[in-house]
Amino acid sequence: MGLPTETVYGLAGDALSDRAVERIFAVKDRPTTHPLILHLADASWLADWADAVSGAAALLARECWPGPLTLLLPAAPHVPRAPLGGRSTAAFRVPAHDAARSVIGSVSRPVAAPSANRFGRVSPTTAAHVCADLGGDVDLVLDGGPSVLGIESTILDLSGRSPQVLRHGALPVEDLESLLGTPIERASGASRAPGMLASHYAPSCSVRLADGAEEAESMLADVTARGERARILPHHRVAAVYAATLYEELRRCDRDALDTVIAVLPPAQGLGRAIRDRLEKAAAAR
């Protein structure tokens, strides 16, 4: 089913059901080695599904859940490996959306819910986006209104000796460092969480990046002179507004049959890190 959350809409299924997990991978056309996030109804569930909950994990779960933070931890032995991409670690989150937690609570088990779109494409932030992307391949879409935050959760790996950010998201890393009282390292090693691939979040049109409005205008003049249908992506000085509208604006570019969209990168701090990450991946070679 299409499940609303405060970040983006998820394609939800019983994480303990092989059939449901297989269906999620098939509908999304997602590689089965690319792990799914397990959504919980309450932070108290974490001890039942993680093999070990460190002090740092307990602190962040207490302070940040429900909310846009995903924690990568060793999975309990009874967690099936299929939704984990065959790994021994699992990504856990408690969404800050009443309807989502109600659905998860009603099944009394973790729910796998990657973004409800085809793999690698722009994530959905409304029920209409889910219907447009997946059509009859999804049995039910629960309309919980537009996603408030508009970009995915921050993923923090706590399975090793020091915390690593695997995906910048709606909860700034600076906030997590303040809570933990320690610096958070950049991701290293193989891809082991959603959003770590070089190309992702991509519309059909080409995405070009500019460091400022003046450069964006120059780039727009160049591409339109070549006869391309193009525009500058609406951008906002308030990062929260930029993030909340980003995916809808990228989708609008495809609906308007643009050849190219030019995006102005925000400063690489706070929420701007996540916005830059999404735009850089959308612009990467596919």
BALOBA-1460 file (C-alpha; in Angstrom, 3 decimals):
// residues 286
<rec num="1" residu="m" x="0.000" y="0.000" z="0.000"/>
<rec num="2" residu="g" x="0.999" y="3.621" z="-0.431"/>
<rec num="3" residu="l" x="1.703" y="4.900" z="3.080"/>
<rec num="4" residu="p" x="2.017" y="8.601" z="3.980"/>
<rec num="5" residu="t" x="4.846" y="9.759" z="6.204"/>
<rec num="6" residu="e" x="6.243" y="13.159" z="7.083"/>
<rec num="7" residu="t" x="9.198" y="12.620" z="4.703"/>
<rec num="8" residu="v" x="7.843" y="10.959" z="1.540"/>
<rec num="9" residu="y" x="5.168" y="8.352" z="0.755"/>
<rec num="10" residu="g" x="6.296" y="4.752" z="1.220"/>
<rec num="11" residu="l" x="5.390" y="1.522" z="-0.547"/>
<rec num="12" residu="a" x="4.486" y="-0.449" z="2.560"/>
<rec num="13" residu="g" x="4.358" y="-4.155" z="3.208"/>
<rec num="14" residu="d" x="4.828" y="-6.630" z="6.048"/>
<rec num="15" residu="a" x="8.598" y="-6.773" z="6.585"/>
<rec num="16" residu="l" x="8.340" y="-10.341" z="7.920"/>
<rec num="17" residu="s" x="6.469" y="-11.650" z="4.864"/>
<rec num="18" residu="d" x="8.669" y="-12.978" z="2.066"/>
<rec num="19" residu="r" x="5.816" y="-12.502" z="-0.391"/>
<rec num="20" residu="a" x="5.236" y="-8.869" z="0.606"/>
<rec num="21" residu="v" x="8.938" y="-8.028" z="0.463"/>
<rec num="22" residu="e" x="9.327" y="-9.701" z="-2.936"/>
<rec num="23" residu="r" x="6.361" y="-7.678" z="-4.186"/>
<rec num="24" residu="i" x="7.904" y="-4.406" z="-2.983"/>
<rec num="25" residu="f" x="11.157" y="-5.113" z="-4.817"/>
<rec num="26" residu="a" x="9.270" y="-6.164" z="-7.961"/>
<rec num="27" residu="v" x="6.909" y="-3.173" z="-8.067"/>
<rec num="28" residu="k" x="9.736" y="-0.718" z="-7.541"/>
<rec num="29" residu="d" x="12.044" y="-2.608" z="-9.937"/>
<rec num="30" residu="r" x="14.558" y="-2.326" z="-7.130"/>
<rec num="31" residu="p" x="17.652" y="-4.539" z="-6.792"/>
<rec num="32" residu="t" x="17.077" y="-7.094" z="-4.041"/>
<rec num="33" residu="t" x="20.511" y="-6.257" z="-2.624"/>
<rec num="34" residu="h" x="19.392" y="-2.674" z="-1.900"/>
<rec num="35" residu="p" x="18.012" y="-2.832" z="1.680"/>
<rec num="36" residu="l" x="14.646" y="-1.554" z="2.872"/>
<rec num="37" residu="i" x="13.982" y="0.573" z="5.962"/>
<rec num="38" residu="l" x="11.944" y="-1.158" z="8.664"/>
<rec num="39" residu="h" x="9.338" y="1.207" z="10.095"/>
<rec num="40" residu="l" x="8.258" y="0.778" z="13.709"/>
<rec num="41" residu="a" x="5.202" y="2.117" z="15.509"/>
<rec num="42" residu="d" x="7.103" y="3.165" z="18.620"/>
<rec num="43" residu="a" x="10.692" y="3.496" z="19.831"/>
<rec num="44" residu="s" x="10.025" y="0.772" z="22.401"/>
<rec num="45" residu="w" x="9.896" y="-1.740" z="19.539"/>
<rec num="46" residu="l" x="13.578" y="-1.263" z="18.732"/>
<rec num="47" residu="a" x="14.811" y="-3.671" z="21.416"/>
<rec num="48" residu="d" x="12.657" y="-6.437" z="19.897"/>
<rec num="49" residu="w" x="14.143" y="-6.165" z="16.402"/>
<rec num="50" residu="a" x="17.717" y="-4.928" z="16.851"/>
<rec num="51" residu="d" x="20.304" y="-7.385" z="18.117"/>
<rec num="52" residu="a" x="22.025" y="-4.722" z="20.197"/>
<rec num="53" residu="v" x="20.904" y="-1.195" z="21.080"/>
<rec num="54" residu="s" x="23.887" y="0.933" z="22.035"/>
<rec num="55" residu="g" x="23.695" y="3.902" z="24.351"/>
<rec num="56" residu="a" x="23.961" y="6.225" z="21.351"/>
<rec num="57" residu="a" x="21.101" y="4.443" z="19.584"/>
<rec num="58" residu="a" x="18.910" y="4.558" z="22.692"/>
<rec num="59" residu="l" x="19.618" y="8.273" z="23.114"/>
<rec num="60" residu="l" x="18.779" y="9.146" z="19.513"/>
<rec num="61" residu="a" x="15.669" y="6.970" z="19.499"/>
<rec num="62" residu="r" x="14.462" y="8.706" z="22.640"/>
<rec num="63" residu="e" x="15.235" y="12.229" z="21.417"/>
<rec num="64" residu="c" x="14.471" y="11.976" z="17.685"/>
<rec num="65" residu="w" x="11.627" y="9.471" z="17.295"/>
<rec num="66" residu="p" x="9.045" y="9.794" z="15.977"/>
<rec num="67" residu="g" x="10.911" y="11.706" z="13.279"/>
<rec num="68" residu="p" x="13.055" y="11.692" z="10.143"/>
<rec num="69" residu="l" x="15.990" y="9.686" z="11.499"/>
<rec num="70" residu="t" x="16.872" y="6.132" z="10.443"/>
<rec num="71" residu="l" x="19.327" y="4.126" z="12.551"/>
<rec num="72" residu="l" x="21.394" y="1.283" z="11.087"/>
<rec num="73" residu="l" x="22.015" y="-1.379" z="13.728"/>
<rec num="74" residu="p" x="22.758" y="-5.108" z="13.926"/>
<rec num="75" residu="a" x="19.539" y="-6.986" z="13.222"/>
<rec num="76" residu="a" x="18.103" y="-9.471" z="15.669"/>
<rec num="77" residu="p" x="18.555" y="-13.099" z="14.514"/>
<rec num="78" residu="h" x="14.816" y="-13.547" z="13.878"/>
<rec num="79" residu="v" x="14.631" y="-10.639" z="11.384"/>
<rec num="80" residu="p" x="14.412" y="-12.062" z="7.829"/>
<rec num="81" residu="r" x="17.387" y="-11.147" z="5.644"/>
<rec num="82" residu="a" x="15.340" y="-10.463" z="2.491"/>
<rec num="83" residu="p" x="14.283" y="-6.882" z="3.430"/>
<rec num="84" residu="l" x="17.856" y="-6.243" z="4.633"/>
<rec num="85" residu="g" x="19.348" y="-6.929" z="1.222"/>
<rec num="86" residu="g" x="20.927" y="-10.064" z="2.650"/>
<rec num="87" residu="r" x="22.877" y="-8.111" z="5.267"/>
<rec num="88" residu="s" x="23.135" y="-8.584" z="9.015"/>
<rec num="89" residu="t" x="22.264" y="-4.953" z="9.716"/>
<rec num="90" residu="a" x="18.821" y="-3.360" z="9.610"/>
<rec num="91" residu="a" x="17.700" y="0.228" z="9.173"/>
<rec num="92" residu="f" x="14.982" y="1.290" z="11.643"/>
<rec num="93" residu="r" x="12.732" y="4.351" z="11.820"/>
<rec num="94" residu="v" x="9.597" y="5.540" z="13.637"/>
<rec num="95" residu="p" x="7.736" y="7.950" z="11.323"/>
<rec num="96" residu="a" x="6.211" y="11.168" z="12.667"/>
<rec num="97" residu="h" x="2.865" y="10.630" z="10.952"/>
<rec num="98" residu="d" x="-0.144" y="9.471" z="12.965"/>
<rec num="99" residu="a" x="-1.700" y="7.483" z="10.124"/>
<rec num="100" residu="a" x="1.552" y="5.665" z="9.377"/>
<rec num="101" residu="r" x="2.110" y="4.682" z="12.999"/>
<rec num="102" residu="s" x="-1.506" y="3.583" z="13.296"/>
<rec num="103" residu="v" x="-1.126" y="1.244" z="10.312"/>
<rec num="104" residu="i" x="2.150" y="-0.161" z="11.633"/>
<rec num="105" residu="g" x="0.697" y="-0.579" z="15.114"/>
<rec num="106" residu="s" x="-2.318" y="-2.435" z="13.715"/>
<rec num="107" residu="v" x="-0.120" y="-5.178" z="12.234"/>
<rec num="108" residu="s" x="2.098" y="-5.329" z="15.356"/>
<rec num="109" residu="r" x="5.283" y="-5.901" z="13.354"/>
<rec num="110" residu="p" x="7.791" y="-3.859" z="11.355"/>
<rec num="111" residu="v" x="6.652" y="-2.517" z="8.000"/>
<rec num="112" residu="a" x="9.065" y="-2.163" z="5.092"/>
<rec num="113" residu="a" x="8.274" y="1.064" z="3.272"/>
<rec num="114" residu="p" x="10.733" y="2.393" z="0.681"/>
<rec num="115" residu="s" x="9.585" y="5.384" z="-1.350"/>
<rec num="116" residu="a" x="6.505" y="4.538" z="-3.426"/>
<rec num="117" residu="n" x="7.977" y="5.133" z="-6.879"/>
<rec num="118" residu="r" x="10.026" y="3.247" z="-9.465"/>
<rec num="119" residu="f" x="13.615" y="2.729" z="-8.388"/>
<rec num="120" residu="g" x="15.920" y="5.685" z="-8.960"/>
<rec num="121" residu="r" x="13.164" y="8.140" z="-9.838"/>
<rec num="122" residu="v" x="11.765" y="11.157" z="-7.969"/>
<rec num="123" residu="s" x="10.207" y="10.258" z="-4.623"/>
<rec num="124" residu="p" x="6.451" y="10.880" z="-4.094"/>
<rec num="125" residu="t" x="5.199" y="13.467" z="-1.613"/>
<rec num="126" residu="t" x="1.451" y="13.128" z="-2.305"/>
<rec num="127" residu="a" x="-0.977" y="10.267" z="-2.819"/>
<rec num="128" residu="a" x="-1.471" y="11.473" z="-6.394"/>
<rec num="129" residu="h" x="2.251" y="11.017" z="-7.061"/>
<rec num="130" residu="v" x="2.024" y="7.393" z="-5.909"/>
<rec num="131" residu="c" x="-0.944" y="6.702" z="-8.180"/>
<rec num="132" residu="a" x="0.777" y="8.371" z="-11.132"/>
<rec num="133" residu="d" x="3.971" y="6.370" z="-10.619"/>
<rec num="134" residu="l" x="2.683" y="2.927" z="-9.688"/>
<rec num="135" residu="g" x="-0.880" y="2.831" z="-11.014"/>
<rec num="136" residu="g" x="-2.479" y="-0.595" z="-10.656"/>
<rec num="137" residu="d" x="0.698" y="-2.091" z="-9.206"/>
<rec num="138" residu="v" x="-0.253" y="-0.782" z="-5.763"/>
<rec num="139" residu="d" x="-3.369" y="-2.198" z="-4.112"/>
<rec num="140" residu="l" x="-4.225" y="0.758" z="-1.880"/>
<rec num="141" residu="v" x="-3.000" y="4.309" z="-1.347"/>
<rec num="142" residu="l" x="-3.755" y="5.981" z="1.976"/>
<rec num="143" residu="d" x="-4.054" y="9.723" z="1.390"/>
<rec num="144" residu="g" x="-2.514" y="11.457" z="4.389"/>
<rec num="145" residu="g" x="-2.036" y="14.812" z="2.672"/>
<rec num="146" residu="p" x="1.235" y="16.217" z="1.316"/>
<rec num="147" residu="s" x="4.410" y="15.126" z="3.083"/>
<rec num="148" residu="v" x="5.406" y="17.972" z="5.390"/>
<rec num="149" residu="l" x="9.191" y="17.615" z="5.145"/>
<rec num="150" residu="g" x="9.391" y="16.500" z="1.520"/>
<rec num="151" residu="i" x="12.736" y="14.656" z="1.575"/>
<rec num="152" residu="e" x="13.799" y="11.367" z="3.066"/>
<rec num="153" residu="s" x="15.122" y="10.635" z="6.537"/>
<rec num="154" residu="t" x="18.731" y="11.001" z="7.591"/>
<rec num="155" residu="i" x="20.402" y="7.577" z="7.853"/>
<rec num="156" residu="l" x="22.980" y="7.112" z="10.593"/>
<rec num="157" residu="d" x="25.087" y="3.959" z="10.813"/>
<rec num="158" residu="l" x="25.647" y="2.985" z="14.447"/>
<rec num="159" residu="s" x="26.709" y="-0.585" z="13.713"/>
<rec num="160" residu="g" x="30.445" y="0.157" z="13.776"/>
<rec num="161" residu="r" x="32.929" y="1.737" z="16.144"/>
<rec num="162" residu="s" x="32.005" y="5.315" z="15.218"/>
<rec num="163" residu="p" x="28.819" y="6.853" z="13.778"/>
<rec num="164" residu="q" x="28.688" y="7.474" z="10.022"/>
<rec num="165" residu="v" x="26.084" y="9.394" z="8.047"/>
<rec num="166" residu="l" x="24.979" y="7.206" z="5.142"/>
<rec num="167" residu="r" x="22.389" y="9.632" z="3.807"/>
<rec num="168" residu="h" x="21.856" y="13.279" z="4.620"/>
<rec num="169" residu="g" x="18.180" y="13.898" z="5.185"/>
<rec num="170" residu="a" x="15.505" y="15.940" z="6.877"/>
<rec num="171" residu="l" x="17.268" y="15.886" z="10.263"/>
<rec num="172" residu="p" x="20.547" y="17.845" z="9.961"/>
<rec num="173" residu="v" x="23.706" y="16.034" z="10.953"/>
<rec num="174" residu="e" x="24.722" y="19.037" z="13.055"/>
<rec num="175" residu="d" x="21.734" y="18.338" z="15.319"/>
<rec num="176" residu="l" x="22.804" y="14.717" z="15.745"/>
<rec num="177" residu="e" x="26.380" y="15.707" z="16.537"/>
<rec num="178" residu="s" x="25.062" y="18.054" z="19.209"/>
<rec num="179" residu="l" x="23.017" y="15.262" z="20.778"/>
<rec num="180" residu="l" x="25.837" y="12.717" z="20.657"/>
<rec num="181" residu="g" x="28.572" y="15.145" z="21.640"/>
<rec num="182" residu="t" x="30.862" y="13.702" z="18.961"/>
<rec num="183" residu="p" x="31.613" y="14.317" z="15.269"/>
<rec num="184" residu="i" x="29.847" y="12.103" z="12.748"/>
<rec num="185" residu="e" x="31.998" y="10.657" z="9.985"/>
<rec num="186" residu="r" x="31.162" y="10.643" z="6.290"/>
<rec num="187" residu="a" x="30.088" y="7.332" z="4.796"/>
<rec num="188" residu="s" x="32.814" y="4.932" z="3.753"/>
<rec num="189" residu="g" x="32.714" y="1.419" z="2.366"/>
<rec num="190" residu="a" x="30.112" y="-0.306" z="0.212"/>
<rec num="191" residu="s" x="26.547" y="0.904" z="-0.329"/>
<rec num="192" residu="r" x="24.482" y="-0.495" z="2.540"/>
<rec num="193" residu="a" x="21.487" y="1.817" z="2.880"/>
<rec num="194" residu="p" x="18.884" y="3.497" z="0.668"/>
<rec num="195" residu="g" x="20.050" y="6.527" z="-1.280"/>
<rec num="196" residu="m" x="23.764" y="5.653" z="-1.283"/>
<rec num="197" residu="l" x="23.967" y="5.015" z="-5.042"/>
<rec num="198" residu="a" x="25.542" y="7.695" z="-7.245"/>
<rec num="199" residu="s" x="22.395" y="8.230" z="-9.339"/>
<rec num="200" residu="h" x="19.002" y="8.527" z="-7.662"/>
<rec num="201" residu="y" x="15.950" y="10.815" z="-7.242"/>
<rec num="202" residu="a" x="16.066" y="11.582" z="-10.983"/>
<rec num="203" residu="p" x="13.376" y="13.113" z="-13.190"/>
<rec num="204" residu="s" x="13.227" y="12.207" z="-16.880"/>
<rec num="205" residu="c" x="14.649" y="15.565" z="-17.926"/>
<rec num="206" residu="s" x="18.315" y="16.437" z="-17.593"/>
<rec num="207" residu="v" x="19.361" y="18.163" z="-14.350"/>
<rec num="208" residu="r" x="22.187" y="20.721" z="-14.372"/>
<rec num="209" residu="l" x="23.591" y="22.335" z="-11.247"/>
<rec num="210" residu="a" x="24.543" y="25.952" z="-10.565"/>
<rec num="211" residu="d" x="26.317" y="27.469" z="-7.568"/>
<rec num="212" residu="g" x="24.203" y="30.625" z="-7.638"/>
<rec num="213" residu="a" x="21.383" y="32.482" z="-9.362"/>
<rec num="214" residu="e" x="23.679" y="34.360" z="-11.748"/>
<rec num="215" residu="e" x="25.304" y="31.154" z="-12.980"/>
<rec num="216" residu="a" x="21.863" y="29.554" z="-13.342"/>
<rec num="217" residu="e" x="20.667" y="32.420" z="-15.558"/>
<rec num="218" residu="s" x="23.758" y="32.081" z="-17.751"/>
<rec num="219" residu="m" x="23.235" y="28.332" z="-18.076"/>
<rec num="220" residu="l" x="19.565" y="28.872" z="-18.935"/>
<rec num="221" residu="a" x="20.497" y="31.299" z="-21.724"/>
<rec num="222" residu="d" x="22.922" y="28.726" z="-23.148"/>
<rec num="223" residu="v" x="20.515" y="25.802" z="-23.227"/>
<rec num="224" residu="t" x="17.550" y="27.794" z="-24.551"/>
<rec num="225" residu="a" x="19.791" y="29.169" z="-27.323"/>
<rec num="226" residu="r" x="20.274" y="25.557" z="-28.403"/>
<rec num="227" residu="g" x="16.516" y="25.135" z="-28.633"/>
<rec num="228" residu="e" x="16.010" y="23.167" z="-25.419"/>
<rec num="229" residu="r" x="12.903" y="23.559" z="-23.292"/>
<rec num="230" residu="a" x="14.354" y="24.556" z="-19.931"/>
<rec num="231" residu="r" x="13.804" y="26.470" z="-16.717"/>
<rec num="232" residu="i" x="15.479" y="27.233" z="-13.429"/>
<rec num="233" residu="l" x="14.100" y="25.118" z="-10.606"/>
<rec num="234" residu="p" x="12.343" y="27.294" z="-8.010"/>
<rec num="235" residu="h" x="14.687" y="27.649" z="-5.056"/>
<rec num="236" residu="h" x="14.229" y="29.237" z="-1.656"/>
<rec num="237" residu="r" x="16.598" y="30.797" z="0.826"/>
<rec num="238" residu="v" x="14.679" y="29.002" z="3.569"/>
<rec num="239" residu="a" x="16.022" y="25.470" z="3.283"/>
<rec num="240" residu="a" x="12.893" y="23.861" z="4.762"/>
<rec num="241" residu="v" x="10.755" y="25.388" z="2.005"/>
<rec num="242" residu="y" x="13.250" y="24.343" z="-0.688"/>
<rec num="243" residu="a" x="13.209" y="20.770" z="0.643"/>
<rec num="244" residu="a" x="9.425" y="20.555" z="1.011"/>
<rec num="245" residu="t" x="8.824" y="21.636" z="-2.591"/>
<rec num="246" residu="l" x="11.812" y="19.997" z="-4.307"/>
<rec num="247" residu="y" x="10.264" y="16.751" z="-5.524"/>
<rec num="248" residu="e" x="6.994" y="18.362" z="-6.633"/>
<rec num="249" residu="e" x="8.953" y="20.891" z="-8.696"/>
<rec num="250" residu="l" x="11.108" y="18.170" z="-10.287"/>
<rec num="251" residu="r" x="7.934" y="16.290" z="-11.194"/>
<rec num="252" residu="r" x="6.428" y="19.458" z="-12.633"/>
<rec num="253" residu="c" x="9.389" y="19.712" z="-15.003"/>
<rec num="254" residu="d" x="8.541" y="16.290" z="-16.432"/>
<rec num="255" residu="r" x="4.840" y="17.104" z="-16.679"/>
<rec num="256" residu="d" x="5.800" y="20.201" z="-18.671"/>
<rec num="257" residu="a" x="8.008" y="18.069" z="-20.951"/>
<rec num="258" residu="l" x="11.177" y="20.037" z="-20.259"/>
<rec num="259" residu="d" x="14.497" y="18.909" z="-21.690"/>
<rec num="260" residu="t" x="16.591" y="20.480" z="-18.933"/>
<rec num="261" residu="v" x="16.114" y="21.916" z="-15.473"/>
<rec num="262" residu="i" x="18.779" y="24.026" z="-13.796"/>
<rec num="263" residu="a" x="18.989" y="23.774" z="-10.014"/>
<rec num="264" residu="v" x="20.692" y="26.261" z="-7.699"/>
<rec num="265" residu="l" x="22.607" y="24.458" z="-4.967"/>
<rec num="266" residu="p" x="22.033" y="25.712" z="-1.413"/>
<rec num="267" residu="p" x="24.908" y="26.136" z="1.078"/>
<rec num="268" residu="a" x="26.333" y="22.822" z="2.302"/>
<rec num="269" residu="q" x="25.157" y="23.164" z="5.880"/>
<rec num="270" residu="g" x="22.143" y="22.049" z="7.859"/>
<rec num="271" residu="l" x="19.258" y="20.922" z="5.681"/>
<rec num="272" residu="g" x="21.121" y="22.294" z="2.672"/>
<rec num="273" residu="r" x="23.361" y="19.205" z="2.755"/>
<rec num="274" residu="a" x="20.382" y="16.946" z="2.076"/>
<rec num="275" residu="i" x="19.043" y="19.157" z="-0.711"/>
<rec num="276" residu="r" x="22.463" y="19.211" z="-2.379"/>
<rec num="277" residu="d" x="22.688" y="15.420" z="-2.053"/>
<rec num="278" residu="r" x="19.346" y="14.925" z="-3.825"/>
<rec num="279" residu="l" x="20.206" y="17.369" z="-6.606"/>
<rec num="280" residu="e" x="23.693" y="15.951" z="-7.154"/>
<rec num="281" residu="k" x="22.302" y="12.425" z="-7.433"/>
<rec num="282" residu="a" x="19.499" y="13.602" z="-9.747"/>
<rec num="283" residu="a" x="22.145" y="15.198" z="-11.990"/>
<rec num="284" residu="a" x="24.499" y="12.189" z="-11.992"/>
<rec num="285" residu="a" x="25.032" y="9.999" z="-15.032"/>
<rec num="286" residu="r" x="22.337" y="7.348" z="-15.183"/>
